Amino acid sequence: MTAAHPTRRPVVLAAAIGFLLLAAALVLGVWRPWAPLPVPDAAGASDREAASAESTATIALPDDPTVLVFGDSWTYGSAATTPTGGYAYRFGELEGWETVVDGVRGSGYLKPGIDGPAFGERIAALDPALDPDLVIVQGSINDRRQDLSRYAGAVNAAWDALAELYPDAAIVILGPAPHILPVEDTTAELDRRLSALAADRGWPYISPVQDEWITAADYLRLIDTSERGARHPSDAGHAHLAERLVAAIAEITAPVQVEAAENQPEPALPAAPDVYETPSPR
């Protein structure tokens, strides 16, 4: 009789245990149950969606649109040699478009102006027969010292009324431009809020603050800091704003779609088939 090897069973058992430990390590390495579950970045996703909506919002315009530029004292033409030298009038001249300018000094979404009420009441008084193809709503830094807890409500009410009054118009929001550098925190806050509200509607938003239309290098040339100017654009400033607005509108205007058939060459006539005459019998 042959006796069993005295060390074989412990060796086999140790090998089996080692294999199980290795398998468990591999499973845990892949599964990683101790790792926290990913948490959705709700705020970040919201910001990205708003930025994406803003960047992709476009408008379509006819060849010779009628435009309404609506805003505050900057739209009125304050500090220009004559108000008709303001950026809104210059914009219309540069584009060659029929442009109606409605600017009230000192006005905003919350703040009544010197020459008229706040934006909401002014929109209610607009002429429905105007029927513009494009409405540009500018401003306003005049709300920077108002109770901003009421801001979104006032903005949305004004925009709702405008969209109802001119349902076929493309509406573009032109945010406040800095009258002081560095940009005041309250002006930057208004810019952020307007940008987000416009993105919620899928409306294009143009930000002179974010796009740095006015910088420290050209501030004194573009802004009249005299007592008369009261930190409004100078003639050079209005000209500069008009040029920047022309460029900004061009960037968000979708190209006119031409019928594909108009650009297609006429189809060539099919080649005539070869014809063979059958010889007549003689």
PLY file of the C-alpha trace (Angstrom):
ply
format ascii 1.0
element vertex 282
property float x
property float y
property float z
element edge 281
property int vertex1
property int vertex2
end_header
0.00 0.00 0.00
1.26 3.35 -0.94
0.73 6.10 1.64
-0.59 9.59 0.52
1.89 12.48 0.31
1.60 14.24 3.67
1.83 17.87 2.21
-0.40 17.59 -0.88
-3.75 18.54 0.74
-2.52 21.74 2.48
-0.88 22.87 -0.77
-4.08 22.39 -2.78
-6.12 24.20 -0.11
-3.70 27.15 -0.07
-3.83 27.42 -3.85
-7.63 27.49 -3.81
-7.69 30.22 -1.15
-5.17 32.25 -3.12
-7.26 31.97 -6.27
-10.39 33.15 -4.44
-8.57 36.13 -2.94
-7.23 37.11 -6.36
-10.69 36.88 -7.93
-12.20 38.99 -5.13
-9.53 41.65 -5.59
-10.23 41.83 -9.31
-13.98 42.17 -8.75
-13.57 44.90 -6.14
-11.11 46.75 -8.34
-13.65 46.97 -11.12
-16.74 47.47 -8.96
-15.20 49.89 -6.43
-18.17 49.88 -4.01
-16.42 52.40 -1.76
-16.37 55.08 -4.50
-19.13 57.72 -4.15
-21.81 57.75 -6.79
-21.48 60.64 -9.26
-23.66 63.62 -8.37
-25.14 65.56 -11.32
-23.78 69.09 -11.55
-27.17 70.76 -11.81
-25.89 74.31 -11.58
-23.07 73.72 -14.01
-25.38 71.98 -16.47
-27.83 74.85 -16.26
-25.11 77.40 -16.93
-23.81 75.39 -19.87
-27.31 75.02 -21.32
-27.92 78.78 -20.98
-24.60 79.60 -22.60
-25.30 77.16 -25.41
-28.76 78.61 -25.99
-27.34 82.10 -26.05
-24.56 81.21 -28.46
-26.85 79.38 -30.90
-29.80 81.80 -30.92
-30.16 83.38 -34.35
-32.62 85.60 -36.17
-33.86 85.76 -39.75
-34.49 89.12 -41.40
-35.91 90.23 -44.75
-33.74 92.19 -47.16
-34.91 95.63 -45.97
-36.20 95.21 -42.43
-37.95 97.79 -40.31
-36.21 98.10 -36.95
-37.29 99.42 -33.56
-34.46 100.31 -31.18
-35.90 100.68 -27.69
-33.92 101.72 -24.63
-32.68 104.38 -22.24
-30.59 107.55 -22.56
-27.91 105.78 -24.59
-30.58 104.95 -27.16
-31.96 108.49 -26.87
-28.56 109.82 -27.96
-27.48 111.58 -24.77
-24.10 113.38 -24.94
-23.99 113.23 -28.74
-23.71 116.66 -30.35
-27.32 116.11 -31.41
-29.47 113.17 -30.25
-29.82 111.98 -33.84
-26.07 111.35 -33.74
-26.68 108.62 -31.16
-25.71 105.01 -31.77
-29.28 103.88 -32.58
-29.65 106.40 -35.42
-26.14 105.65 -36.68
-26.91 101.93 -36.62
-29.88 102.46 -38.93
-27.78 104.59 -41.27
-24.97 102.02 -41.41
-27.39 99.21 -42.16
-29.51 101.26 -44.55
-32.62 100.07 -42.74
-35.73 102.01 -41.75
-35.16 102.51 -38.03
-37.47 103.87 -35.35
-35.69 105.03 -32.19
-37.49 105.06 -28.84
-35.15 106.12 -26.04
-36.18 107.61 -22.71
-33.50 109.09 -20.48
-33.17 107.56 -17.03
-35.58 104.68 -17.67
-35.20 100.98 -17.00
-37.32 97.92 -16.34
-37.93 99.10 -12.78
-37.01 102.77 -12.86
-39.19 105.45 -14.47
-37.33 107.87 -16.69
-37.00 111.62 -17.04
-39.11 111.77 -20.19
-41.41 108.82 -19.60
-42.23 105.76 -17.50
-40.42 102.44 -17.04
-39.99 99.95 -19.87
-43.21 98.01 -19.24
-45.48 101.06 -19.47
-43.59 102.36 -22.47
-44.01 99.07 -24.31
-47.74 99.16 -23.61
-47.85 102.57 -25.32
-46.03 101.48 -28.51
-47.87 101.68 -31.82
-49.07 98.21 -32.89
-49.15 99.41 -36.51
-45.36 99.80 -36.53
-45.00 96.02 -36.98
-41.16 95.92 -37.02
-39.15 93.01 -38.35
-36.51 93.47 -35.64
-36.74 94.91 -32.13
-33.54 95.69 -30.21
-34.13 96.28 -26.50
-31.17 98.07 -24.91
-30.24 98.55 -21.25
-30.37 99.46 -18.64
-27.84 100.50 -16.02
-30.59 102.68 -14.56
-31.90 99.65 -12.65
-28.65 99.04 -10.80
-29.87 100.77 -7.62
-33.38 99.30 -7.68
-34.81 96.38 -5.72
-33.60 93.47 -7.84
-35.95 91.03 -6.12
-38.57 92.46 -8.50
-36.28 92.54 -11.51
-37.05 89.21 -13.22
-40.78 89.81 -12.89
-40.54 93.27 -14.44
-38.31 92.05 -17.27
-40.50 89.08 -18.12
-43.68 91.17 -18.02
-42.14 93.73 -20.39
-40.86 91.06 -22.77
-44.17 89.18 -22.73
-45.98 92.38 -23.70
-43.46 93.12 -26.45
-43.71 89.63 -27.94
-47.50 89.83 -27.87
-47.51 93.28 -29.48
-45.12 92.30 -32.29
-45.48 88.52 -32.64
-43.66 88.35 -35.97
-40.65 90.42 -34.92
-37.22 89.05 -34.08
-36.31 90.35 -30.62
-32.69 90.91 -29.60
-31.66 91.98 -26.11
-28.74 94.42 -25.90
-27.44 94.43 -22.34
-26.16 97.44 -20.42
-22.80 98.92 -21.38
-20.37 100.10 -18.72
-20.38 103.84 -18.06
-17.69 103.39 -15.39
-14.57 101.22 -15.39
-13.92 98.85 -13.76
-17.44 97.59 -14.44
-19.59 98.05 -11.35
-20.74 94.87 -9.62
-24.37 95.91 -9.98
-23.98 96.48 -13.73
-22.36 93.06 -14.10
-25.22 91.53 -12.11
-27.83 93.10 -14.39
-25.91 91.78 -17.38
-25.90 88.23 -15.97
-29.60 88.30 -15.14
-30.65 89.64 -18.52
-28.46 87.08 -20.27
-30.08 84.21 -18.37
-33.61 85.50 -18.92
-33.00 85.91 -22.65
-31.53 82.40 -22.85
-34.67 81.02 -21.20
-36.64 82.34 -24.18
-34.12 81.41 -26.83
-33.60 85.09 -27.65
-30.20 86.39 -28.73
-28.37 88.39 -26.10
-25.59 90.87 -26.87
-23.36 91.77 -23.93
-21.22 94.91 -24.24
-19.86 94.03 -20.79
-18.70 90.50 -21.61
-17.57 91.44 -25.11
-15.65 94.46 -23.76
-17.08 97.07 -26.09
-15.55 99.73 -23.83
-12.10 99.17 -22.33
-9.70 101.18 -20.19
-7.61 101.91 -23.29
-10.42 103.77 -25.07
-12.70 104.79 -22.19
-11.89 108.52 -22.25
-12.35 108.64 -26.02
-15.68 106.83 -25.99
-17.28 108.17 -22.80
-17.92 111.86 -22.13
-17.02 112.37 -18.47
-17.78 116.10 -18.48
-20.68 117.55 -16.51
-22.72 117.77 -19.70
-21.82 114.26 -20.83
-22.51 112.68 -17.44
-20.69 109.48 -18.48
-22.68 108.91 -21.66
-21.07 108.07 -25.01
-19.36 110.88 -26.86
-19.84 111.28 -30.61
-16.95 108.86 -31.06
-18.54 106.56 -28.50
-21.90 106.50 -30.27
-20.15 105.79 -33.59
-18.21 102.96 -31.95
-21.33 101.44 -30.40
-23.16 101.58 -33.74
-20.34 99.74 -35.47
-20.18 97.09 -32.75
-23.94 96.61 -32.92
-23.85 96.18 -36.71
-21.20 93.48 -36.29
-23.10 91.77 -33.47
-26.37 91.67 -35.43
-24.52 90.24 -38.43
-23.12 87.44 -36.25
-26.55 86.29 -35.10
-28.41 86.71 -38.38
-28.97 83.43 -40.18
-28.14 83.47 -43.89
-31.10 83.72 -46.19
-32.09 80.29 -47.43
-32.39 80.21 -51.21
-34.47 77.54 -52.84
-32.19 74.72 -53.85
-33.79 74.55 -57.28
-32.62 78.08 -58.07
-29.00 77.06 -57.67
-29.22 73.77 -59.51
-28.09 73.64 -63.13
-30.72 72.62 -65.61
-30.60 68.88 -66.22
-28.97 67.88 -69.45
-31.24 66.43 -72.08
-30.91 62.67 -72.39
-28.81 61.53 -75.29
-30.84 60.40 -78.27
-30.74 56.64 -78.70
-29.02 55.20 -81.70
-31.54 54.51 -84.46
-30.96 51.81 -87.04
-33.07 51.77 -90.13
-34.24 48.40 -91.31
-33.38 47.99 -94.98
-36.50 47.90 -97.09
-36.98 44.79 -99.13
-36.23 45.08 -102.83
0 1
1 2
2 3
3 4
4 5
5 6
6 7
7 8
8 9
9 10
10 11
11 12
12 13
13 14
14 15
15 16
16 17
17 18
18 19
19 20
20 21
21 22
22 23
23 24
24 25
25 26
26 27
27 28
28 29
29 30
30 31
31 32
32 33
33 34
34 35
35 36
36 37
37 38
38 39
39 40
40 41
41 42
42 43
43 44
44 45
45 46
46 47
47 48
48 49
49 50
50 51
51 52
52 53
53 54
54 55
55 56
56 57
57 58
58 59
59 60
60 61
61 62
62 63
63 64
64 65
65 66
66 67
67 68
68 69
69 70
70 71
71 72
72 73
73 74
74 75
75 76
76 77
77 78
78 79
79 80
80 81
81 82
82 83
83 84
84 85
85 86
86 87
87 88
88 89
89 90
90 91
91 92
92 93
93 94
94 95
95 96
96 97
97 98
98 99
99 100
100 101
101 102
102 103
103 104
104 105
105 106
106 107
107 108
108 109
109 110
110 111
111 112
112 113
113 114
114 115
115 116
116 117
117 118
118 119
119 120
120 121
121 122
122 123
123 124
124 125
125 126
126 127
127 128
128 129
129 130
130 131
131 132
132 133
133 134
134 135
135 136
136 137
137 138
138 139
139 140
140 141
141 142
142 143
143 144
144 145
145 146
146 147
147 148
148 149
149 150
150 151
151 152
152 153
153 154
154 155
155 156
156 157
157 158
158 159
159 160
160 161
161 162
162 163
163 164
164 165
165 166
166 167
167 168
168 169
169 170
170 171
171 172
172 173
173 174
174 175
175 176
176 177
177 178
178 179
179 180
180 181
181 182
182 183
183 184
184 185
185 186
186 187
187 188
188 189
189 190
190 191
191 192
192 193
193 194
194 195
195 196
196 197
197 198
198 199
199 200
200 201
201 202
202 203
203 204
204 205
205 206
206 207
207 208
208 209
209 210
210 211
211 212
212 213
213 214
214 215
215 216
216 217
217 218
218 219
219 220
220 221
221 222
222 223
223 224
224 225
225 226
226 227
227 228
228 229
229 230
230 231
231 232
232 233
233 234
234 235
235 236
236 237
237 238
238 239
239 240
240 241
241 242
242 243
243 244
244 245
245 246
246 247
247 248
248 249
249 250
250 251
251 252
252 253
253 254
254 255
255 256
256 257
257 258
258 259
259 260
260 261
261 262
262 263
263 264
264 265
265 266
266 267
267 268
268 269
269 270
270 271
271 272
272 273
273 274
274 275
275 276
276 277
277 278
278 279
279 280
280 281
